[in-house]
Amino acid sequence: MKLDLDERFSAGIDVIKRLEDRGYEAYFIGGCVRDLLLNRQVADIDLCSSAKPEEVIRLFSRTIPTGLQHGTVTVLWRRKQIEVTTFRTEQNYANHRHPKEVQFVSTLAEDCKRRDFTINAIAMDKDGRIIDYEHGVADLERKQIKTVGHPEERFQEDALRMLRAIRFSTQLRFSIQSATYEAIKRHKLLLQHIAKERISVEFQKVMQADAVQQGVRLLLDSGIAGDIHPFSGVTSAFQSFSTFDLQELSEKERWVLLLFLVADEEKALHFLKQNMLPKLLSREIRKLTKLCYAYPTYRKATHFSDLMLVQLGQENVFFLLLMNRLVTSPSNDYLFEQKLQHEQEIIRSRIEHLPLQAIEQLAISGEELAKLYMQRKKGQWIQQALERLLLAVVNREVENERDRLIAFMMESEGYE
Ligand SMILES: Nc1ccn([C@@H]2O[C@H](COP(=O)(O)OP(=O)(O)OP(=O)(O)O)[C@@H](O)[C@H]2O)c(=O)n1
């Protein structure tokens, strides 16, 4: 088989050519070949080569020794980063983690034998010719994840591969070959030895995939979600999570739903922390999760008071409506979307008709209040006064005009 390579591969082709010019072998390998064959977006370009890391470093002017312990050097080539890994085996495993020292080999065939799955062991030369020692192309066609050689050996070498199998199955909507899957069930406890950062990278990819539900079901069925930290603390949340139509939800919504289903705020936030999501996303999820725990029962637009609408803001109220509808609707409710939209419409119209939409729109600020009452020490009373004014404006007891608000303050108890 020979493929046409477009510009995504051009930097890699240049690097291969230079290596070949110096008498080394080099090939595209792993995810880039797999994704090219599947017509998926190609992320990183990885090469494998007979050149040793120090030889790669010598041959290229700009390199980063990204993973010398695995024989990997990153070559910087025309604003692209190409990872070059020397042909190697997997040996000297300690505690089912990465090898202590790398063992180089001389042929591509041997290098392919040490790789995790057949679909990740397809090599391609610079002209687009496929070299497929482990019959990965047939497994791509069969849509199956199968280890190279004995699954036990591959999982003993690196237990994370069991989670990777579930992740690839979820991302690609592939099945897991039965011998591979049975070995996952048997050896799942080896995952206890894996660093939580690596586990969290794989789980995040499951949560991002369209078929997230398939992934969560596999995590449960294989026993990983029941036995392996950090999932073991929240197994029942996983069980109910797997019954939702998750595909329709954004990544953020999926996380908040899962955390809300934990039904214990502290436990949920602890689980979130252990998953090491990107900071911004994590902060947002944390905020929304806390909100869901603070307002667990507001599932109808009429259950929100006017004051709550202003205090929470439309976006947060919409989120609460969604979460509460999700956890209270039967999973086959075909009117789900219509009901949700109807509720959102009611909220939107109620907010529109309020005298003001946010506390910041009050015609007097906290600073102005502090100036008016110079004799008082700044403190909590300012916020309390603002909230009192907000309530009065929302209830139409006073108009949202500066002088009227001041007069209202003066009249009301405790503020003379
Ligand atoms: N535990 C692992 C990790 C990686 N690999 C090999 O190294 C390649 C590159 O690994 P990685 O970049 O983690 O994954 P990709 O297959 O490129 O997939 P993705 O980029 O989607 O993560 C894999 O294809 C596989 O051949 C492996 O054998 N065992």
The ligand as a MOL file (V3000), in Angstrom:
LIG
                    3D

  0  0  0     0  0            999 V3000
M  V30 BEGIN CTAB
M  V30 COUNTS 29 30 0 0 0
M  V30 BEGIN ATOM
M  V30 1 N 2.5060 3.0500 26.6260 0
M  V30 2 C 2.8340 3.2000 25.3540 0
M  V30 3 C 2.8110 4.4730 24.7630 0
M  V30 4 C 3.1570 4.6020 23.4280 0
M  V30 5 N 3.5340 3.5270 22.7030 0
M  V30 6 C 3.9480 3.6580 21.2830 0
M  V30 7 O 4.3810 4.9930 21.0430 0
M  V30 8 C 3.5620 5.6140 20.0410 0
M  V30 9 C 3.3650 7.0860 20.3580 0
M  V30 10 O 2.7140 7.2240 21.5860 0
M  V30 11 P 1.7300 8.3990 21.9270 0
M  V30 12 O 2.2320 9.6600 21.3000 0
M  V30 13 O 1.4720 8.3710 23.3850 0
M  V30 14 O 0.3380 7.9850 21.2670 0
M  V30 15 P -0.1670 8.0490 19.7940 0
M  V30 16 O -0.3330 6.6490 19.3030 0
M  V30 17 O 0.6680 8.9710 18.9740 0
M  V30 18 O -1.6430 8.5830 19.9580 0
M  V30 19 P -2.1560 10.0090 20.4900 0
M  V30 20 O -1.2880 11.0430 19.8740 0
M  V30 21 O -3.5690 10.0120 20.0420 0
M  V30 22 O -2.0300 9.9160 21.9750 0
M  V30 23 C 2.2840 4.7950 20.0270 0
M  V30 24 O 1.6160 4.9020 18.8110 0
M  V30 25 C 2.8190 3.3980 20.3130 0
M  V30 26 O 3.3760 2.8470 19.1470 0
M  V30 27 C 3.5600 2.2760 23.2990 0
M  V30 28 O 3.8900 1.3080 22.6290 0
M  V30 29 N 3.2270 2.1290 24.6180 0
M  V30 END ATOM
M  V30 BEGIN BOND
M  V30 1 1 1 2
M  V30 2 1 2 3
M  V30 3 2 2 29
M  V30 4 2 3 4
M  V30 5 1 4 5
M  V30 6 1 5 6
M  V30 7 1 5 27
M  V30 8 1 6 7
M  V30 9 1 6 25
M  V30 10 1 7 8
M  V30 11 1 8 9
M  V30 12 1 8 23
M  V30 13 1 9 10
M  V30 14 1 10 11
M  V30 15 2 11 12
M  V30 16 1 11 13
M  V30 17 1 11 14
M  V30 18 1 14 15
M  V30 19 2 15 16
M  V30 20 1 15 17
M  V30 21 1 15 18
M  V30 22 1 18 19
M  V30 23 2 19 20
M  V30 24 1 19 21
M  V30 25 1 19 22
M  V30 26 1 23 24
M  V30 27 1 23 25
M  V30 28 1 25 26
M  V30 29 2 27 28
M  V30 30 1 27 29
M  V30 END BOND
M  V30 END CTAB
M  END
